[in-house]
Amino acid sequence: MPSLSQYANIQLEDQDGLQAWLLAHRFRHQTYAYAASHAGVSTPPYDFQTYPDDDWFARHASAHLALISFMAPDSSIDLTILSNFTWDNDQDFYTWMQMHTLIHMRLDEGFGIF
C-alpha cells in the first residue's frame, strides 16, 4: 500500500501526480476504515477518488474526524485545515497538503502501518 508521504511536495498543476495521489489516498482511507471497523468505529463512506471540490473537503474532513482517536499524539496537528483550505491556489494547496500528509503520518503510526 503506498505511503502518502511521497506526495507531500506534489504541485497543484501536476494532474498526473494528483490522480496518482487520489488513488493512493483512497487505498489508505480504505485501510483505515477497515482497521477502525474492527475497533468498532465507523467512518463515513464517500468517493475518495473524485477530484476534490468544496463538498469533497468537508466529507474528507469528516472521515478524518472519525479517525482522530487512532492518531498518534501530535500537538502540531490542525484538523481545521482540512476543511478551511481548498485547492484554489498554490499556497492553499501547499498548506493543505503539508498538514494532510502529517495527519496521515500520525494515522499510519497510530494504526501501526509503518
C-alpha positions in Angstrom: 0.0 0.0 0.0 1.5 3.3 -1.0 2.5 5.9 1.6 1.2 9.4 1.1 4.5 11.0 2.3 6.0 10.7 -1.1 3.3 13.1 -2.4 3.9 15.8 0.2 5.6 18.1 -2.3 3.3 17.5 -5.3 2.3 20.6 -7.3 -1.3 21.7 -7.9 -0.7 21.8 -11.6 0.6 18.2 -11.8 -2.6 16.4 -12.9 -1.0 13.0 -13.3 0.5 13.3 -9.9 -2.8 14.4 -8.4 -4.5 11.4 -10.0 -1.9 9.0 -8.5 -2.2 10.7 -5.1 -6.0 10.4 -5.2 -5.7 6.7 -5.8 -3.1 6.2 -3.1 -5.2 8.3 -0.8 -8.3 6.2 -1.5 -6.4 3.0 -0.7 -5.0 4.5 2.5 -8.5 5.5 3.7 -10.0 2.1 2.8 -7.3 0.6 5.0 -8.1 2.9 7.9 -11.8 2.3 7.6 -11.3 -1.4 7.7 -9.0 -1.3 10.7 -11.3 1.2 12.5 -14.3 -1.1 11.9 -12.5 -3.8 13.8 -12.3 -1.5 16.7 -16.0 -0.6 16.5 -15.5 2.8 14.8 -17.3 3.5 11.5 -16.1 6.2 9.1 -18.5 8.0 6.7 -18.3 6.5 3.2 -17.6 8.7 0.2 -15.8 8.6 -3.1 -12.2 9.5 -2.3 -11.1 9.4 -5.9 -13.4 12.1 -7.3 -11.4 15.2 -8.0 -11.8 17.5 -4.9 -14.4 20.2 -4.8 -15.8 22.1 -1.8 -18.0 19.2 -0.8 -15.1 16.8 -1.1 -13.2 18.7 1.5 -16.0 18.7 4.1 -16.7 15.0 3.6 -13.0 14.2 3.8 -12.6 16.2 7.0 -15.5 14.2 8.5 -13.7 11.0 7.7 -10.6 12.2 9.4 -12.6 13.4 12.5 -14.0 9.8 12.8 -10.4 8.5 12.9 -8.9 11.0 15.3 -8.9 8.5 18.2 -6.4 6.4 16.2 -3.9 9.2 15.5 -0.6 9.2 17.3 -0.4 12.3 19.5 1.0 15.5 17.8 0.2 18.9 19.1 1.1 20.5 15.8 -1.9 18.8 14.1 -4.7 21.2 13.0 -7.6 19.3 11.5 -9.4 22.5 10.6 -7.0 23.0 7.7 -8.7 20.0 6.0 -11.9 22.0 5.6 -10.7 25.6 5.8 -8.3 25.4 3.0 -9.2 24.2 -0.5 -7.1 23.8 -3.6 -7.9 27.3 -5.0 -4.3 28.4 -5.3 -0.8 27.1 -4.9 -0.3 28.4 -1.3 -3.6 26.9 0.0 -2.8 23.7 -1.8 0.6 23.5 -0.3 -0.7 24.3 3.3 -3.4 21.7 3.0 -1.1 19.1 1.6 1.6 19.5 4.2 -0.9 19.3 7.1 -2.8 16.4 5.5 0.4 14.5 4.9 1.3 15.0 8.6 -2.1 13.8 9.7 -1.7 10.6 7.6 1.8 10.0 9.0 0.2 10.1 12.5 -2.6 7.9 11.5 -0.2 5.4 10.0 1.7 5.4 13.3 -1.4 5.0 15.3 -2.6 2.1 13.2 0.9 0.6 13.2 1.0 0.6 9.4 4.6 1.8 9.1 
